[in-house]
Amino acid sequence: MTARVTLVQGDITAQRADVLVNAANSSLLGGGGVDGAIHRRGGPEILDACRRLRAGHYGKGLPTGQAVATTAGRLAAAHVVHTVGPVWSATEDRSALLASCYRESLRVAAGLGARTVAFPAISTGVYRWPVEDAARIAVRAVREASAALPAVAEVRFVLFDDVAHQAFERALAAEG
């Protein structure tokens, strides 16, 4: 059984969920967009946890398409799952890496016992992935991955603006 997929337009840092997914950069030390917002609103506990990850297994940073969990700090969630999306390329198909962000994030979230997981539109900001294509990849990856993870009951895409919300609506309708 796949998770119920819902769409919300708004700020991911204001969501209540077991896991919020962060569209992180490989350093795990904060940045702009969703990453910066999660670090700011979540507080220093998230940065401290990310620094510990960097001091250990992720000394060279988190590879693109992978995911790792930390505390959620002051956010209304139990955990933040950080994933590094690919930068869009007109000459190289990186779709598998983008899909991996969603699959790996769900796998990590399920391992934490999460029933609700909130995702941003990974790679559609400064990484310039076209939102229509990103939405198609995201919805398909979530549907496929959640079928194998019955504990995850709801996947919520939290979309910053109307353009992204409409793109994800179309992708969801196309997937049936």
TIVOVO-599345 format. One line per 10 residues: number of its first residue (from 1); their letters; for each residue x, y, z of N, C-alpha, C, CB. Coordinates in steps of 0.001 Angstrom, whole numbers. Glycine has a CB too. Example, Ala and Ser with C-alpha at 12.3 -4.5 7.8 and 13.67 -1.06 7.14 Angstrom:
<nodes>
1) AS) 13190/-5690/7800/12300/-4500/7800/13200/-3300/7800/11308/-4473/9046 ~ 12850/-2250/7080/13670/-1060/7140/12900/30/7870/14084/-598/5725;
</nodes>
This chain:
<nodes>
1) MTARVTLVQG) 842/-1188/0/0/0/0/881/1244/0/-954/2/1220 ~ 558/2197/-856/1352/3418/-906/803/4443/78/1370/3997/-2332 ~ 1662/5344/453/1276/6418/1364/297/7361/672/2520/7193/1855 ~ -532/7988/1465/-1400/9044/952/-502/10229/630/-2535/9434/1985 ~ -633/10780/-573/182/11915/-993/-689/13155/-986/809/11679/-2401 ~ -233/14185/-259/-971/15443/-193/-71/16596/-613/-1525/15680/1228 ~ -705/17684/-1011/11/18887/-1431/-422/20052/-563/-242/19197/-2928 ~ 552/20854/-159/299/22044/643/1155/23162/63/617/21802/2169 ~ 577/24329/-67/1379/25485/-461/1755/26243/794/612/26405/-1464 ~ 3049/26486/982/3471/27205/2168/4920/26986/2513/2631/26816/3316;
11) DITAQRADVL) 5210/27188/3780/6562/27147/4329/6771/25807/5024/6804/28329/5316 ~ 7714/25019/4554/7943/23699/5128/8325/23778/6607/9031/22978/4350 ~ 8955/24859/7018/9374/24961/8418/8190/25160/9370/10359/26110/8579 ~ 7019/25456/8834/5824/25636/9662/4994/24352/9744/4967/26777/9106 ~ 5431/23296/9087/4680/22040/9055/4896/21217/10317/5074/21224/7836 ~ 3841/20500/10695/3924/19489/11754/3955/18135/11054/2706/19594/12782 ~ 5020/17404/11259/5176/16074/10677/6220/15331/11491/5583/16149/9164 ~ 6256/14026/11352/7291/13264/12053/8674/13610/11505/7029/11749/11924 ~ 8741/13773/10183/10004/14119/9521/9778/15248/8534/10608/12891/8801 ~ 10652/16248/8589/10736/17273/7554/11983/16961/6748/10779/18737/8161;
21) VNAANSSLLG) 11860/16981/5423/13017/16732/4568/13628/18065/4184/12623/15917/3301 ~ 14941/18131/4320/15708/19326/3994/16423/19124/2667/16720/19655/5115 ~ 16211/20040/1745/16961/20063/490/18302/20724/809/16175/20840/-667 ~ 19214/19926/1303/20492/20404/1837/21547/20546/749/20995/19459/2917 ~ 22627/21217/1102/23806/21143/245/24729/20096/858/24525/22548/105 ~ 25717/19669/116/26528/18533/559/27309/18811/1844/27488/18145/-532 ~ 27546/20078/2169/28293/20394/3387/27502/20079/4654/28688/21857/3386 ~ 26171/20053/4540/25256/19862/5672/25303/21012/6674/25582/18566/6382 ~ 25949/22095/6322/26148/23174/7290/25267/24400/7030/27592/23591/7284 ~ 24177/24198/6332/23261/25302/6069/23571/25976/4753/23316/26315/7189;
31) GGGVDGAIHR) 22652/26789/4315/22809/27486/3043/21615/28375/2813/22976/26495/1879 ~ 21201/28467/1566/20057/29299/1215/18797/28463/1061/20333/30068/-69 ~ 17729/29083/622/16478/28396/325/15942/27593/1495/16665/27495/-847 ~ 15456/26401/1194/14888/25509/2206/15933/25197/3273/14370/24201/1557 ~ 17151/24915/2843/18227/24559/3764/18442/25651/4814/19525/24309/2990 ~ 18578/26874/4359/18774/27988/5284/17584/28186/6208/19037/29261/4514 ~ 16383/28051/5651/15164/28243/6455/15062/27178/7556/13904/28193/5549 ~ 15365/25930/7226/15305/24854/8221/16341/25085/9315/15532/23479/7552 ~ 17537/25460/8943/18575/25725/9950/18203/26924/10831/19934/25977/9264 ~ 17673/27989/10226/17301/29181/11018/16176/28864/11998/16871/30337/10088;
41) RGGPEILDAC) 15109/28265/11489/13943/28028/12346/14168/26868/13317/12714/27747/11489 ~ 14955/25892/12907/15215/24745/13767/16191/25037/14883/15728/23614/12955 ~ 17008/26060/14685/17945/26457/15724/19284/25740/15651/17335/26219/17055 ~ 20161/26066/16599/21540/25576/16558/21682/24069/16764/22342/26281/17594 ~ 20659/23415/17297/20748/21971/17505/20940/21221/16185/19493/21465/18214 ~ 20307/21709/15133/20440/21055/13821/21864/21223/13303/19421/21641/12801 ~ 22386/22432/13378/23758/22670/12916/24752/21852/13741/24107/24175/12999 ~ 24552/21777/15032/25436/20965/15884/25413/19497/15452/25019/21086/17368 ~ 24223/18973/15177/24103/17577/14739/24776/17377/13382/22617/17158/14662 ~ 24619/18344/12497/25266/18256/11183/26791/18317/11305/24769/19386/10270;
51) RRLRAGHYGK) 27269/19135/12212/28726/19194/12434/29258/17858/12948/29075/20317/13435 ~ 28492/17191/13800/28905/15865/14277/28945/14859/13126/27949/15368/15383 ~ 27977/14943/12231/27993/14056/11057/29229/14316/10201/26715/14250/10212 ~ 29554/15605/10028/30731/15962/9218/32020/15508/9892/30776/17480/8972 ~ 32039/15486/11208/33232/15057/11941/33385/13535/11899/33165/15542/13399 ~ 32321/12838/11516/32346/11374/11486/32312/10845/10067/31178/10806/12273 ~ 31267/10089/9784/31136/9365/8521/31060/10275/7290/29914/8500/8571 ~ 30568/11478/7452/30353/12371/6305/31384/13495/6256/28947/12966/6357 ~ 32636/13158/6505/33713/14145/6510/33855/14906/5205/35000/13477/6822 ~ 33539/14258/4101/33619/14917/2790/32270/15452/2346/34157/13952/1743;
61) GLPTGQAVAT) 31289/15388/3220/29953/15861/2886/29036/14719/2504/30017/16867/1760 ~ 27756/15022/2392/26750/14039/2032/26677/13951/516/25367/14403/2638 ~ 26832/12755/-48/26768/12615/-1506/25370/12922/-2060/27182/11202/-1910 ~ 25326/13410/-3273/24066/13682/-3963/23231/12409/-4048/24328/14252/-5377 ~ 21949/12546/-3742/21025/11427/-3818/20913/10611/-2543/21427/10540/-4918 ~ 21771/10882/-1561/21736/10158/-293/20960/10965/743/23169/9863/211 ~ 20696/10357/1901/19934/11033/2954/20449/10612/4313/18430/10725/2834 ~ 20355/11532/5277/20781/11271/6647/19889/12096/7584/22307/11622/6850 ~ 19663/11580/8787/18751/12234/9727/19497/12923/10854/17779/11224/10302 ~ 18877/14007/11347/19330/14693/12559/18091/15040/13383/20172/15989/12216;
71) TAGRLAAAHV) 18345/15622/14528/17277/16204/15320/16564/17276/14489/17832/16801/16644 ~ 15361/17624/14891/14637/18718/14241/14749/20011/15036/13170/18346/14057 ~ 15482/19967/16138/15644/21186/16927/14309/21758/17349/16423/22223/16146 ~ 14072/23008/17009/12856/23719/17420/11696/23582/16433/13168/25174/17610 ~ 11874/22771/15389/10801/22558/14415/9736/21636/15003/11363/21962/13100 ~ 8546/21673/14441/7436/20829/14909/7528/19452/14244/6053/21500/14597 ~ 8641/18802/14460/8912/17481/13892/9849/16754/14839/9530/17583/12450 ~ 9937/15455/14680/10873/14681/15497/12274/14701/14893/10384/13235/15644 ~ 12334/14713/13559/13623/14643/12869/13606/15483/11604/13975/13191/12529 ~ 14798/15850/11165/15007/16391/9828/15829/15356/9080/15723/17808/9857;
81) VHTVGPVWSA) 15380/15016/7887/16169/14165/6996/16754/15082/5932/15297/12999/6354 ~ 18066/15105/5873/18786/15950/4921/19094/15132/3676/20096/16522/5548 ~ 18847/15694/2508/19198/15049/1246/19756/16090/296/17973/14334/621 ~ 20693/15678/-521/21347/16594/-1460/20841/16293/-2862/22907/16466/-1391 ~ 20090/17234/-3407/19584/17072/-4766/20649/17409/-5793/18358/17944/-4985 ~ 20468/16895/-6996/21408/17209/-8070/21133/18579/-8679/21345/16142/-9151 ~ 22168/19183/-9199/22026/20401/-10002/21527/19952/-11375/23400/21216/-10108 ~ 20515/20615/-11898/19965/20254/-13201/20987/20511/-14300/18675/21038/-13480 ~ 21004/19635/-15290/21903/19766/-16432/21121/19544/-17716/23081/18768/-16330 ~ 21343/20381/-18687/20705/20216/-19997/21406/19140/-20815/20707/21542/-20767;
91) TEDRSALLAS) 22613/18739/-20422/23398/17789/-21218/23584/16429/-20569/24734/18368/-21502 ~ 23192/16278/-19307/23366/15012/-18597/22093/14695/-17828/24589/15068/-17639 ~ 21571/13482/-18000/20350/13075/-17302/20694/12682/-15867/19652/11896/-18043 ~ 20242/13502/-14925/20485/13255/-13505/19202/12872/-12772/21106/14487/-12857 ~ 18200/12434/-13532/16891/12087/-12970/16988/11013/-11895/15960/11619/-14071 ~ 17851/10023/-12102/17978/8941/-11116/18471/9481/-9775/18940/7851/-11632 ~ 19337/10480/-9805/19814/11078/-8553/18693/11822/-7839/20985/12032/-8827 ~ 17866/12534/-8605/16748/13238/-7984/15754/12242/-7385/16044/14147/-9011 ~ 15431/11196/-8116/14524/10172/-7584/15115/9531/-6329/14239/9092/-8650 ~ 16421/9324/-6323/17087/8738/-5165/16916/9600/-3917/18566/8540/-5458;
101) CYRESLRVAA) 16899/10904/-4064/16684/11792/-2910/15381/11447/-2205/16670/13270/-3353 ~ 14330/11247/-2981/13025/10933/-2408/13007/9520/-1820/11930/11078/-3473 ~ 13531/8550/-2556/13547/7166/-2061/14371/7037/-784/14102/6224/-3134 ~ 15579/7602/-801/16465/7486/360/15912/8236/1560/17856/8009/20 ~ 15312/9389/1329/14704/10146/2433/13568/9350/3068/14181/11511/1933 ~ 12750/8722/2247/11656/7904/2784/12194/6685/3521/10715/7460/1657 ~ 13236/6079/2999/13840/4914/3660/14357/5308/5045/14995/4329/2796 ~ 15074/6428/5130/15601/6897/6416/14442/7252/7354/16537/8127/6214 ~ 13436/7956/6838/12282/8340/7661/11561/7106/8201/11302/9209/6845 ~ 11355/6108/7355/10686/4879/7800/11515/4185/8876/10449/3921/6606;
111) GLGARTVAFP) 12825/4220/8734/13705/3625/9739/13609/4311/11090/15127/3664/9261 ~ 13168/5551/11081/12969/6315/12320/11557/6131/12882/13238/7803/12070 ~ 10730/5376/12168/9352/5165/12606/8391/6253/12181/9315/5044/14077 ~ 8768/7059/11208/7917/8176/10771/6654/7683/10089/8686/9093/9824 ~ 5548/8320/10429/4274/8058/9734/3960/9186/8763/3116/7893/10750 ~ 4449/10403/9072/4226/11545/8181/5561/12155/7806/3311/12605/8844 ~ 5723/12421/6502/6969/12968/5975/6617/14139/5064/7798/11877/5205 ~ 7244/15291/5306/7010/16485/4489/8249/16782/3653/6649/17706/5380 ~ 8037/16900/2341/9103/17173/1382/8953/18549/754/9120/16111/299 ~ 10068/19225/478/10031/20372/-422/10173/19864/-1857/11158/21405/-74;
121) AISTGVYRWP) 10151/20754/-2814/10409/20406/-4216/11931/20447/-4407/9661/21401/-5223 ~ 12568/19325/-4180/14039/19224/-4176/14613/19606/-5539/14485/17790/-3798 ~ 15662/20408/-5500/16457/20838/-6662/15790/21874/-7557/16793/19655/-7485 ~ 14582/22354/-7200/13898/23311/-8085/14256/24767/-7816/12415/23145/-7954 ~ 15027/25012/-6780/15442/26387/-6469/16749/26722/-7163/15589/26582/-4951 ~ 17775/26949/-6371/19065/27371/-6931/19703/26284/-7801/20022/27753/-5805 ~ 19231/25021/-7679/19773/23952/-8528/19064/23872/-9877/19663/22611/-7814 ~ 18084/24745/-10100/17454/25040/-11390/16741/23876/-12095/18477/25559/-12290 ~ 16320/22858/-11359/15612/21762/-12012/14240/22272/-12455/15475/20523/-11058 ~ 13836/22064/-13698/12510/22512/-14161/11409/21863/-13315/12306/22166/-15671;
131) VEDAARIAVR) 10526/22687/-12784/9570/22217/-11778/8620/21148/-12316/8767/23383/-11251 ~ 8198/21233/-13556/7299/20206/-14107/7976/18837/-14097/6869/20575/-15547 ~ 9226/18790/-14526/9971/17537/-14565/10275/17054/-13150/11275/17708/-15363 ~ 10655/17963/-12279/10949/17603/-10884/9707/17031/-10209/11464/18833/-10099 ~ 8551/17612/-10473/7303/17127/-9871/7000/15714/-10350/6128/18070/-10214 ~ 7152/15455/-11634/6904/14124/-12188/7808/13084/-11535/7117/14129/-13707 ~ 9094/13410/-11429/10066/12493/-10824/9746/12267/-9349/11500/13043/-10978 ~ 9433/13343/-8642/9161/13261/-7203/7944/12398/-6910/8954/14654/-6622 ~ 6847/12661/-7607/5610/11919/-7350/5805/10436/-7663/4444/12496/-8188 ~ 6434/10135/-8778/6657/8725/-9139/7561/8040/-8112/7284/8619/-10554;
141) AVREASAALP) 8646/8686/-7722/9581/8089/-6764/8913/7845/-5416/10807/8990/-6583 ~ 8111/8794/-4958/7419/8650/-3672/6395/7519/-3736/6726/9972/-3278 ~ 5643/7461/-4813/4650/6392/-4947/5332/5025/-4935/3832/6570/-6246 ~ 6403/4876/-5691/7099/3590/-5772/7752/3228/-4440/8156/3627/-6881 ~ 8440/4186/-3828/9157/3901/-2572/8197/3639/-1423/10083/5063/-2210 ~ 7115/4386/-1350/6203/4220/-210/5460/2895/-267/5200/5366/-167 ~ 5349/2297/-1434/4690/990/-1552/5448/-68/-749/4591/562/-3036 ~ 6754/105/-623/7578/-849/125/7745/-450/1594/8947/-972/-530 ~ 7163/684/1976/7324/1205/3340/5946/1484/3945/8198/2502/3343 ~ 5205/441/4296/3825/639/4739/3677/1463/6014/3187/-680/4947;
151) AVAEVRFVLF) 4722/1617/6795/4613/2409/8027/4408/3893/7726/5866/2223/8888 ~ 4906/4368/6586/4729/5778/6213/3318/5933/5651/5821/6246/5162 ~ 2481/6655/6377/1072/6796/6007/811/8002/5108/227/6906/7252 ~ 1573/9083/5307/1345/10297/4516/2672/10910/4090/518/11323/5317 ~ 2723/11240/2810/3818/12042/2269/3195/13349/1813/4578/11305/1082 ~ 3719/14426/2342/3187/15764/2059/4243/16555/1294/2781/16507/3381 ~ 3892/17028/120/4770/17940/-606/4386/19353/-201/4664/17738/-2165 ~ 5332/20077/364/5103/21445/810/5782/22349/-215/5658/21694/2281 ~ 4952/23053/-971/5420/23787/-2144/5337/25275/-1888/4603/23412/-3390 ~ 6432/25937/-2194/6603/27330/-1803/5669/28285/-2537/8018/27745/-2038;
161) DDVAHQAFER) 5377/28010/-3807/4565/28964/-4568/3518/28250/-5415/5458/29828/-5463 ~ 2672/29038/-6052/1569/28503/-6838/2060/27735/-8064/645/29627/-7267 ~ 3147/28176/-8676/3687/27498/-9857/4069/26057/-9498/4921/28268/-10419 ~ 4786/25877/-8399/5184/24537/-7965/3957/23719/-7554/6186/24623/-6794 ~ 3032/24336/-6851/1835/23624/-6414/1065/23087/-7621/933/24547/-5570 ~ 895/23906/-8632/173/23470/-9828/924/22361/-10560/-55/24653/-10768 ~ 2241/22464/-10632/3038/21425/-11291/2887/20097/-10569/4520/21831/-11347 ~ 2904/20110/-9237/2757/18883/-8471/1320/18350/-8568/3143/19124/-7001 ~ 332/19231/-8654/-1056/18779/-8873/-1156/18004/-10176/-2034/19982/-8894 ~ -553/18550/-11246/-594/17882/-12560/142/16547/-12494/34/18786/-13661;
171) ALAAEG) 1287/16502/-11833/2051/15255/-11739/1268/14201/-10949/3425/15511/-11075 ~ 623/14620/-9895/-169/13699/-9075/-1351/13150/-9879/-675/14409/-7794 ~ -2007/14015/-10616/-3144/13581/-11450/-2665/12611/-12537/-3853/14813/-12100 ~ -1509/12874/-13112/-993/12015/-14180/-611/10634/-13669/208/12665/-14839 ~ -170/10559/-12401/211/9272/-11811/-1012/8472/-11367/1147/9492/-10620 ~ -2158/9146/-11316/-3391/8437/-10923/-3463/8260/-9474/-3493/7105/-11581;
</nodes>
